[in-house]
Amino acid sequence: MIVCHCNHVTDRDVARLVRAGAPDADSVLAACGAGNACGGCKPLVRLIIEKERRLRAASPDEEGLDPQGSISRCEAGRASDDESTCA
């Protein structure tokens, strides 16, 4: 799923940086370019980072991402204060 439309950054790009050892959200944002234009994606990027870290802590030998991506549309809506995506 695209999380930063301005810079074409996906949830998988963010998760990959976390798995590679990016120490914090600012490092992830700087490395992938998300948040550098309008900044609207920053809450969603932070949510993906948190979820990826929880997944990695629970099963460090796993990739962390499920085949469909790292977060649901509902979670993405909550990150942007738009819960209309939740059923």
Secondary structure as UniProt FT lines:
FT   STRAND          2..4
FT   TURN            5..8
FT   STRAND          9..10
FT   HELIX           11..19
FT   TURN            20..21
FT   HELIX           25..32
FT   TURN            34..35
FT   TURN            40..41
FT   HELIX           42..58
FT   TURN            60..61
FT   TURN            67..68
FT   HELIX           73..79
FT   TURN            80..81
FT   HELIX           83..85
//
